[in-house]
Amino acid sequence: MTQEPSLSLPQPLTRHRLVFVDGAFRDALSAQKDWPEALSFGSDEKEKSYALTLCDQTCLAIDPIELLLVTTDQGAVSEELTKIKVSLGENSRLTLIERHVGSGGFLPIQKTITLAAQAKLVHGKIVKGDTVNHAAQTKVAVASGAFYDHFCLVVDGLFVRCEKTVELLGAMAETRLVEVLLLRGSAKSDSTTHVRHLAPHSISRQVCAAVLDGKAQGAFEGKVFVDQTAQKTDAYQLCRALLLSDKAMMEARPELEIYADDVKCSHGAAMGSLDENALFYLLARGLDPDAAQAMLVEAFVGEVVDAIPLPDLASVVREEVAAWLA
């Protein structure tokens, strides 16, 4: 029997929780009581492959499912993938909250997400920790009328790389990909997003808001591909970065590749420091410099956080932002 490492797990965000330690599922640490009948979870421990499936019928999973992935200093650096597959049937609704915490070992994650027609997945993700090494590859297939709504928060980390490919395969397929990076010290984070519009009337939104301090380094590479059959595509990209230090660095590489002639596509990037006039205004009204800076940063990030569709997740993200500013 495998001996469990000494773990200090964060408080659950929901009553349904699946826990993975160093890439392996831990049933004893998980909570699957009153699991929805239409929802199934299966595993192949030998292959480190796991599948979460919401049945192929109209189904609503009311309570979010939390995926907690923990790395420990007992976990060896490995190139072996932990594979997680998520499948939603037609007209299904599911919310996932994915959290990565811990320190030490490094185990890359590969997720495959499939949404059938008219399905909707709200997928929140939080990566946190000064000593976290994290690399994840996510591939998403979105059928006609389905919606993949994703939010990711990265708080520091030795090295964090998130790579996402979303294919909009059917008419009226939609995705929203939102990311917030809070990086200080020598933290490094690299986000690569590729959205492929392969059907008419599809919609995509990509937004990245980054705050960097110290010698932190961030990168955002977002690409939108529009096939010649994907007429009436509506795609939008935006990356904004707030640099609190002269040594912090942010790279933004938005890109459009369009082969259809009836589309609405745009992208943009903006980087800079705190607004000196706004900072002076707050200082003149008695705030100390740290409090004034925190207020402006919170407002900068808050525009993105307010768009999170899940109130519980939005509350957790606000707490993480406040803790980082403190």
Buried (B, 14 or more C-beta within 10 A) or exposed (E): EEEEBEEEBEEBBBBBBBBBBBBBBBEEBBBEEEBBEBBEBEBEEEEBBBBBBBBBEEBEBEBBBBBBBBBBEEBEEBEEBBBBBBBBBBBBBBBBBBBBBBBBBBBBBBBBBBBBBBBBBBBBBBBBBEEBBBBBBBBBBBBBBBBBBBBBBBBBBBBBBBBBBBBBBBBBBBBBBBBBBBBBEBBBBBBBBBBBBBBBBBBBBBBBBBBBBBBBBBBBBBBBBBBEEBBBBBBBBBBBBBBBEEEBBBBBEBEBEBEBEEBEBEBEBEBEEBEEEEBEEBBEEEBEEEEBBBBBBBEBBBEBBEBBEBEBBBEBBBEBBEEBBE
